[in-house]
Amino acid sequence: MLETDKDRTRYGGITYVPSPVSVMYKETYSIEVNKSGRLQYYKQSYSKKRTRITKTEFSKIYNSSRIMAIEPVQNTAKSNNHFLLRFFTY
């Protein structure tokens, strides 16, 4: 649990408590930007390796699948790739 006032304001005044129940999802799709600035699209099935997909395939899935959650992920200093968006389907 977040204890400080600084943490509460960072999350809009709401205390964040992660769920102890793990969520089961079928697939994860993500968009990344590489060093040259190009978008790359990925698909990862539950407990399998991540594979690269086309922009057209990504668009079709985003527009027609049952999306369980969307996670905008911010830049981290540790990685060269910057996640922009990740969503989970069931």
SULRARA-V305927 format. One record per backbone hydrogen bond with DSSP energy under -1.0 kcal/mol. NH is the residue of the N-H (numbers start at 0). CO is the residue of the C=O. Records with the same first field share a line. If there is no record, write none. Layout:
NH: CO ; CO
This chain:
7: 3
8: 4
9: 5
10: 6
11: 8
12: 7
25: 88
26: 88
27: 43
28: 86
29: 41
30: 84
31: 39
32: 81
33: 37
36: 33
39: 31
41: 29
42: 50
43: 27
45: 25
47: 44
50: 42
52: 40
57: 53
58: 54
59: 55
60: 56
61: 57
62: 58
63: 59
64: 60
67: 87
68: 87
70: 85
81: 32
83: 30
84: 30
85: 70
86: 28
87: 68
88: 26
89: 65
